[in-house]
Amino acid sequence: MSHNSFGHLFRITTWGESHGPAIGCVVDGCPARIPLTEADLQPWLDKRRPGQSKFTTQRQEPDEVRILSGVFEGMTTGTPIALEIQNVDQRSKDYGAIAQQFRPGHADITYELKYGIRDYRGGGRSSARETAMRVAAGGVARKVLGEGVRIRGALVQIGPHKIDRSRWDWAQIDENPFFCPDPVAAVQWEEYLAGIRKSGSSCGAVIEVVAEGVPPGLGAPIYGKLDSDLAAALMSINAVKGVEIGEGFAAACLTGEENADEMRMDGNRVVFSANHAGGILGGISTGQPVVARFAVKPTSSILTKRQSVDRFGQEVELFTKGRHDPCVGIRAVPVGEAMMALVLADHLLRHRAQNPDAPMSAVMPRN
């Protein structure tokens, strides 16, 4: 299996399966002399860790990350950084009944058709368990970006229920189990998701990720666009079925006058009247916040019986045992943040390599 790596100058390669002994990744291209310890990475993993509320899978994984290489005396050395997390709470027996059956909505059938073999224990490599290593690597990327860049994610929709953006409050993110910036919606979601969970079903979600402090100039024309790389990064997350930048699909409802982010001068700085573009024009960052959203489908593992087929071509009726998220979108929030960080760190290093003397702020020369 190829294509387990992501990025160019700042590049990660992940490895491991859901029910294997461990998962891990190698971060290549991290500059030297950046302070880095496990304590810098663990808070981001704790945000994603399963079993923290009744609305996520009850699999109990501490997700304690170990740095195996690339760091000496608390500083990166410029060599590959190897990260590892032990799997400690696998229940492979839960999947014995479906070893020969293909679960609807899962990658079982495609892995079987492509490779002729699959790890049926929790989906193996196709499991969202792999995303823990993206979050760990994203912690390294945040160190590369520095404290001037702030990346935050929020759940803005669960099922058909959206937040009221007039009540958006970033401080609420840590006050509820949904990473929800709207305290009223969070209460409503709790009742809705409790019903979904009780029925043994699942629902989808929409996550918004905002990166503030991103310097202008990141990205390249045509095939190295910042937004195209960001879209690819977010689409690579398990269960993601749609991505939009800035206004996204809503831009189709706007007029040219409404959609254009008008500009003016504030001293010798360029300022924008709005941010419909999501901080990216022509594939290059403008200096405004980079805004992206992605849609996550309902968790495919549900308790309702469904029709499918097995490896022998027989039609079967199955339901999935085990511990699963009624809404996988909740724990996708820190994963989306990590992918944003990975893309921005890669593009920052690429920009410095090609344009070492370019200004990193939206300042225009004035006569």
N, C-alpha and C positions, 0 to 999 in steps of 0.2 A: 504494500500500500504506500503510494507516494502522496505528496502534497500535505505533509504534516507540519509545514513551516509557513510562517507569515512575516512579511516585512522585507525590507531591502538592507539598508545600513543598520537599522535596529531590527533584529530578526529573532523570532522565537520558534522553537520546535518543541511540540508537546508529545508526550508518549504515555502509554498506560491505558488500562481498561477499568470499567466500573467495578468489577469484582476481582481484579488482580491484586497482588500484594501492595502495590503502590502506583501512584501517578507522578509525573514529573515534567519538567521542561528545561530546555537549555536556552538561555538568553545570550545571543551573540551580537557584538557591536556596541555594547555599553561602554561609554568612555571611561577612562581611568580616573582615579582620585575623586570618586563620588562617595560620600559616606553612605554605608548600607549595612544593615543588620536584619535579622529575622523580625525584630520588633518594628521595623519600617514596613514590613509586608503583612504582618499578622492582622492588623485592624481591618484591612480590606477583605481578607479571607473571613474574618469573623462576621462581616456583613452578609456574606453569601452562605455561610455555614448552615447546613440543614438542621431541622429539629428545633428551631428557635420559637416557633409558635404552632398552634394547631392548624394553621393554614399552609404549612409546608410539610414535606416528607418528614417522617419521624425517624429516618435513618440517623443515627448518632455518630457523626464524624467530627472529631475535634479540629481537623484540617490544620494541624500544626506544621508549618513549613520549615524545612531545613535547607540552608545554603551549603552546598557541597563543594563548590569551587568558585573561583573568580573574585573572591573577597579575601583580603589580608589585612589584619589589624583594623577591621572596621571600614576599610576603603576598597572600592572596586579597583582591580588591577588592569582592566582592559581585556582580560582573557574571558573565555566563555563562563557564564554564571550558570551553574547547575542547581536546580531547585527540586525538592522532593517532598511529597506528602504521602504518608502511609494510609492505606485503606484498613480500617479496623472494625467496621460494622457491616460486613457483607452477609447477606442471607441468600446464598445461591440456590438453596433448595426451593425458594419461592418460585423459581423459574423452570423447575424440572418438567412441569406439565406442558410447557409450551416449547420444549426443546425442538420439536418437529413441526411446530405450527407458526404461522406468520401473523403477528399482531397487526390489525388494521391501524394505519396512521404512523406506524413505526418504520424504521429502516430495515427491518428483518428481511423483507422480500428483495430489496435492492442489493443489500450486502450479499445475499445468497446468489442472486443472479450474476453479480459482478465477480465475486471471488470463489463461489462454490463452497464456501464455509463461512460460518459466523459464530460469534460468541453470544449465545442467547442469554447469558447471565446479566440481566439489567441492560442489555443492548451492547455490552462490550465497549468498543471504541466509539459507537454512536451515542453513548449515554452523555447526559449533561454533566456527569461527574468530571469529565475532562475540563470543563470550564473553570474549575478551581485553579488550575495551573495558569489559565489566562489571567485570572484575577491576581495571582502571585506575580506574574510577569508584568502586569499592569502597574503593580506597586513599584517595580524597578523603573518603569517608564516615567512614572510621576516624579521620581528622583531626578531623572534626566531633564525633565521639563522645568523643574525648579518650583519654588513656592509662588512664583508670579502667575502660574497657570493653575486655575481651580476648576476641577471637573466634578460635576454633581449630576446624579440621575434621580428621576422621580417616576412613579407609576401614575399615569394620567387617565387611564381607563381600565376598568375590569369588566369583562363581558360588554354589555351595552351601556354601562354606567360610567360617564365621564366626570371629571372634576369641573368645578366652577373656577375658571382662571382668575376671576376677580378676588378669590379667597386664597390665591397662591401664597404660601408662606414656607420658605425653605426650612425654617426652624421646626416645622411639624414633621419633617421627614423621619426624624429619630423618635417621634412620639407615638407612632403606631406601627403595626407589623407589616404595613404595605408600602413603606417609603412614599406615602401619599402627602402632597403638599397642601391638601385641602382637608381641614379637620372635620368638616361636615360630611364630605364624601367618604372619609375613612370609616366613620360610624355606619354609614349606609352600606359600604362594602362588606363590613364585618357580618351584617345580617344576611346579605346576599350570598357571600361565600360560604357561610355556615350551612345554608340550604343546599348549595351545590355539593359541598363536602358530604353532607348527610345522605344525599341521594346517590352517592358513589360516582358522580359525574365530574366534570371539569369545565373550566372556562378559559378564554384567552385574555390578553391584556395588551396595552400600549405603553411603552416606556419612552420617556423623553430624557435625553442627555444633553447637558449644556456645559461647554468649556469656555470659561472666561479668562481673559488675559492672554489669549492666543495672539502672537505677533502677526502682523501682516506679512505676506510673501511666502507662506507655506503652501506647497503644491506646485505643480508644473502643468503647462498646457497639454491638451489632448489626452495622452495616455497616462499621465502621472497626476491627474487631478486629485486634489485633496478630498473632494466630495465623493469621487468614484472609489477611492481607496477606503474611505469611511463607510460607504455603502457596502462594499465587499466585506469589510470587517464585521459589520453588524449582521449582514446576511449569513455569515459563517457561524453565528451562534445557533445552537440547537433550537428548533421549533420556530425560528423567525421566518415569517412569510412576506414581510413587506418593510421597506425602509423609505423614509423621506427626509429631505434636508430643508430647513427653514419652513416656509409655508407648504412645501411639498405638493401634494395633490390639490390642496386648497387653492394654490396659485392659479389653477385653471378657472376658478370662479371670479378672479380679480380682473380688473381692467389694467391697461398698461400704466395709467396714472397711479392706481392704487398699489401696484406691485413694485414699482421702481422705488428704491431707497434713495431719496434725494440727499444731496451732499451740500455742505457749506463749510466755511472756514471758521475756526475758533482760534484766533491767534494764528499760529503757523501749523495748526493741526486740522486734519480733515475729520469732520463729524457727520454722522448719518442721521436722517430723520426717523428711520425705522430699520428693521432688520428682517425683512421678508426673505432675503437671500440666505439667511442662516449663517452669516459670517463668511460666505464663500462666493466669489464672483470669478467666472472663467476658470474655475478649478483652483483658485488661489485665495488664501485667507485675506480678509479685509482689515483685520484688527478688531472687528466686532465679535461678540460671543458666537462660537460655533454651535449650532443647534441641530440636533438630529433626533428623529423618532423611529421606533421600530415596533412592528406588530408581532406578537407571539401567539401562536395557535393554541387551542385548548390542549391540555396534557392528553396524550393518546392512551395512556394506561388508565382505564376506568373499570369499575366493577360491573358495568352493564354488559350483558352477553351480546356478542356481535358475531356476524358471519364472516368466515375466512376460509383459507385452504391450508393444507399442510405440505410438507416436502414431497409427499407421494401423490399429489394431485387430487387428494380427497377433500371434499367440502367439510368443514368442521364448524362448531359453535364454541366460542371461547370467551373467557373473561380473564383479566389480568390480576393475579395476586401480587402481594408485595406492598411496599410503602412508597407512595407517590404524592407529588404535589397536586392539589386540586387546581392550582393556578401557577404554572411554572414561571409566569411572568414576574412574580414577586422576587424570586431569587435571581432573575435575569437583570435586575437593576444594577448591581455591582459588576456584573459581567459586561454590560453595555458601557459602564464607566471605564472599565479596563481596556476594552477595545478602542475606545476614543483615545485613551492615553497612549496605547501602542502606536496608533496611526500618527498622532501628533508628534511623538518622540522620534519616530522614523522620519517624518517629513522635516522636523527641525534639524536633524543631523544632515539630511540631504540638502537642505537649504544652505546650511553653513558650509558644506563642501563645495557647492557650486557658486555661492554668492557670499564669500567671507566678509566682504566690505559693505554689504547692503545694510541700510538702516532697518532696525527691528521695531519701528514704531511708525504710526501714520503721520509723519511729519513731512511737509512740503517745503521746498526752498522758496524763500521770499526775497524779492529784489528790494 
